[in-house]
Amino acid sequence: MRYIAAYLLAQITNESPTDKDVKKIITAVGGECDDAQLKNLFTQLEGKDIKELIAEGTKKMASCGGGGGGGGAAPAAAKEEAPAAAAAAPAEESEDGDMGFGLFD
């Protein structure tokens, strides 16, 4: 994924980025670049328009459908249960303080 992302970034300033352009971007952010994977990317992209590939991929993703509509809301508690919950003894307040270690230790 980093190779195609770097390729797309390089294409912003250069219509036909080279493997050196992509490698420069990856190494600039501290990443390692595998020459074999980079060569594979350029082999697969050879003679193809990246904008057309993205458009085709978008159509394929659209046919997959979206995520689920999410779950429904939880049913409301019965009114009879509400006074029982209110009558329950308040819980002891817990300390959010020191748990034996500090956040920045």
C-alpha positions, 0 to 999 in steps of 0.5 A: 500500500505504501508503494501505490500511496507514494506513487500517487504522491509523486504523481502530484508533481510529476505526471510520470513518476519514476521508481526513484521518485517513489523510493525517495518519498518512502525513505523520506518518511523513514520507510524501507523500500523493497526494490522487488516490490517497487519494480512489481508496481511499475510492471503492473502500472506499465502502459496504464492510466492511473486515473482509469484504474482508480475509476474502475476500482471505484466501480468495483467497490460500489458493487460491493455495497455499503456497511450495515445500517447499524443496530437499532436502539436498545429498548427503553427500560420499563417505568417500574424499574426506574424507582428501584434503580433510584432507590439503590444505594449510591456506589462509593466514589472510586479514586481516579488517582494513583494506581501505583504508576504515573502516566508519564513515568 
